[in-house]
Amino acid sequence: MYISIRQATIEDTAIVSDMLLEAALWLQQSGRTLWHESEVSRESMSKDVANGLFFIAEWAGEPAGTIKFQLEDLLFWPDISEEESAFVHRLAVRRHYSGGKVSSALLAWAVEQAKTLGRHYLRLDCDASRPRLRAIYERFGFRHHSDKQVGAYFVSRYEYEIPSMCKVHKS
């Protein structure tokens, strides 16, 4: 089945919010808190959706996952040059579509977007205490960069080096 990815519109705010809330509730049921309901409510998501930061993966025309793609992240990555990186946050997949295909499609799409924009890295962070999630990122090709305390969150920061379109070889 083909997974397509499109930019969310303001009309998609409820879809984005619902997918994030579904992921948050699923994690909460297993004793892992990620996002609080107020952080992923329609009201809190509407500005970022309206600013074109969210994208939706569709499987057979049905919303299956979402991702936030941005070109700056001063909160989690204040110590790196923004010009060389793109950043992803709030990756979520509906439980019905879990299994890796949707998340891999979203990450591959983000790598291509970053490459198209001339960025050298795609960076993300996740809760440092989630080894299964960290393993997913590592299997995709992300490399652990560092761990960092950001407010109440202790996160592991990851980077994916984007291959250059052409490399100069010295003889």
SVG drawing of the C-alpha trace seen along z (x, -y; Angstrom):
<svg xmlns="http://www.w3.org/2000/svg" viewBox="-11 -30 57 34">
<polyline fill="none" stroke="black" stroke-width="0.4" points="0.0,0.0 1.3,-3.5 1.7,-6.0 1.4,-9.7 2.5,-12.6 0.9,-16.1 1.1,-19.3 -1.7,-19.7 -4.1,-22.6 -5.9,-24.5 -8.9,-22.2 -6.7,-19.3 -6.1,-20.6 -8.5,-18.2 -6.9,-15.3 -3.4,-16.2 -4.6,-16.8 -6.5,-13.5 -3.6,-11.5 -1.3,-13.0 -3.8,-12.5 -4.3,-8.9 -0.6,-8.3 -0.4,-10.1 -3.3,-8.1 -1.8,-4.8 1.5,-5.6 -0.3,-6.8 -2.1,-3.4 1.2,-1.6 2.5,-4.0 4.5,-6.3 3.5,-9.9 4.6,-11.8 2.3,-14.7 -0.4,-16.0 -3.8,-16.5 -3.4,-20.3 -0.2,-20.1 -1.9,-18.3 -5.3,-19.9 -6.8,-21.5 -6.3,-24.9 -2.6,-24.3 -2.0,-22.7 -3.8,-25.3 -1.0,-27.8 1.7,-25.3 -0.7,-23.7 -1.7,-27.1 2.0,-27.9 2.5,-24.8 4.7,-22.9 2.6,-19.7 2.4,-17.0 0.0,-14.0 0.8,-10.6 -2.2,-8.9 -2.5,-5.2 -5.2,-4.5 -6.5,-8.0 -6.9,-7.7 -4.8,-9.7 -2.3,-7.3 0.4,-9.5 1.7,-13.0 5.0,-14.8 6.1,-18.3 8.9,-19.5 10.7,-22.7 13.9,-24.6 14.8,-25.8 14.7,-24.4 16.1,-26.7 14.6,-24.7 16.2,-21.3 19.1,-22.2 20.3,-25.7 24.0,-24.6 24.1,-23.8 24.0,-25.9 20.4,-26.0 21.4,-26.7 22.7,-23.1 19.8,-21.3 16.1,-20.5 14.2,-19.2 11.3,-16.8 9.0,-16.6 5.6,-15.1 5.9,-12.0 2.8,-9.9 1.1,-7.0 -2.4,-5.8 -2.4,-2.5 -4.3,-0.8 -1.2,-1.6 1.5,-0.7 4.3,1.5 6.9,-0.8 5.8,-1.5 4.2,-4.9 6.8,-6.1 9.6,-5.1 7.7,-6.8 7.4,-10.0 11.1,-10.0 12.2,-9.2 10.0,-12.1 11.6,-14.4 15.1,-13.4 14.2,-14.2 12.7,-17.6 15.9,-18.4 18.0,-17.4 15.9,-19.5 16.4,-22.5 20.2,-22.0 20.4,-20.9 23.2,-18.5 21.3,-17.0 17.9,-15.9 17.7,-16.1 15.2,-14.9 14.9,-14.2 13.0,-11.7 12.6,-10.7 15.9,-9.2 14.0,-6.5 12.4,-5.0 14.8,-2.4 12.4,-0.9 11.7,-4.3 15.4,-5.0 16.1,-1.7 13.6,-2.6 15.4,-5.8 18.8,-4.0 17.6,-1.3 16.4,-4.0 19.9,-5.5 19.9,-8.2 23.0,-8.5 22.9,-9.3 24.3,-12.9 23.9,-13.6 21.6,-13.6 20.2,-16.9 18.0,-18.1 15.4,-20.5 13.0,-21.7 11.2,-18.7 12.4,-16.5 15.6,-14.4 16.0,-13.7 18.3,-11.8 19.2,-13.9 19.7,-12.2 20.9,-13.3 20.7,-11.8 23.5,-12.9 22.1,-13.7 24.3,-12.3 25.7,-15.0 24.5,-14.9 28.1,-14.9 31.2,-14.4 34.6,-15.8 37.3,-13.2 40.9,-14.2 43.6,-12.2"/>
</svg>
